Amino acid sequence: MVAGQTDRPVVALVLAGGTGSRLYPASRADRPKQFLSLLGDDSLLSRTVERARGVADDVFVSTRPAFADEISEHAPDAEVVVEPAAKDTGPALVYATHCIRETVGDCVVVALPSDHTVGDSFAAVMRRGARVADETGSLVTFGVEPTRPDTGYGYIEPGESRGDYAPVSAFHEKPDAKTAHEYVEAGHYWNAGIFAWTPDALLAAARDSPLSDLVTDLTDGTDPERAFDGVAEVSIDYGVMERTEDAVVVPAPFEWDDLGSWDAFDRVADGAANGTVSVGDVTVRELDAADNVVAGDDKHVSLVGVSDLAVVAWDDRVLVVPKERAQDVRTLVDELKRRGEF
C-alpha cells in the first residue's frame, strides 16, 4: 500500500482509448496521441503510467480493442481493460471500475487521462484526493487553479471549503472569453478530468444516470459486448458527475496542462529565442517568422514571414492552422472522418 493514502489499496486507472483528433495529423485513427512521443523520448501514455506508479498500488489502462495490443509497449506491467466499444468516458470508466472491483476488490480508483502534463506536487494531491474518496464515500474531482481565463476548459464552481475539499456547487461548460474571466475572478477551478472514487460509490451514482442499464447488466454478469450494445455515448461529466449530489472537488495547486491541441505546446515545450516551439523530430528554419508551433516526424520545415501558426508535417499529411483556432482542428477531423480520410 502506498504510504500516506488510505486503508484501502489505491488503483490508478489510465484512460487511453481516445484518438486525440485535435492533434491531427500526428494523431490518426490508427495512431492515437497517447502512443506518440511529443515531449521527449517517452510516449504520453508511458509518462502518465510512470506518474501513476508514484500514487497507486496497481495500475490499470483502459483502451479500445483497436489499441489493446500496443498498450504493453508503453505500459508493460499494467493491467489492461479493453472496452467492448468506444463510447466516451462514461461507459469506459464505469466498465473499467467494475472490472477493477472484480479483480482487486474494495479499493479507491484514481482515474487519469493519458495526455496531461503536471507539476511536482501531483502525487501528493492525488493521495489527498484518494483519502477524501475513502473517508467521505463521495465522487472526487480535482480542480486545477487557473493561471489564465481559458475558454478551452470546463470549470468547477466550489462550495464552502471543508479543509481538503469542497462540495461541488456546479459544473460549467467551456465558456466564452468574458465568462472565463468571470469564472477565474470568482475562484472557480479548471475541470481537469481527473477523478477518485470507490467502485461502490461510482457504480451507485451511475445507477441513477444514463448508464443505469450498463451497471445492471455488468452486475448481473451480462456479456460485456452485449451490455455495451444499448449504451449511448456519454462523458462521465455529463452522465454522472453533473447529476450526482455527492460530488466534491479537491484543489490541485500544481502546474497542469491538457495536451489536447497544438497551441498547448506553446505552454509546455521550450521555445527558441523568437518564441517558436519545435515538437517531435523536426528541424525548423525561419526567416522573419516567430511564435510558431512546428511539429514533425523526421521533417525539415522552413517558414518565411509568418507568426502565430501551428505547422504540422507528419507522414504524408500537412496541417497549417492559426494557433488561436487550434481547437477547430476537431471540426476538420470530423469532415475527414466523413470522407474516410482520417
Buried (B, 14 or more C-beta within 10 A) or exposed (E): EBEEBBEBBBBBBBBBBBBBBBBBBBBBBEBBBBBBBBBEEBBBBBBBBEBBBEBBBBBBBBBBEBBBEBBEEBBEEBBBBBBBBBBBBBBBBBBBBBBBBEEBEEBBBBBBBBBBBBEEEBBBBBBBBBBBBBEBEBBBBBBBBBEEBBBBBBBBBBEEEEEBBBBBBEBBEBBEEEBBBBBBEEEBBBBBBBBBBBBEBBBBBBBEBBBEBBBEBBEEEBEBEEBBEEBEEBBBBBBBBBBBEBBBBBBBEBBBBBBBBBBBBBEBBEBBEEBBBBBBEBEBEBEEBBBBBBBBBEBEBEBEEBBBBBBBBBEEEEBEBEBEBBBEBBEBBEEBEEEEEB
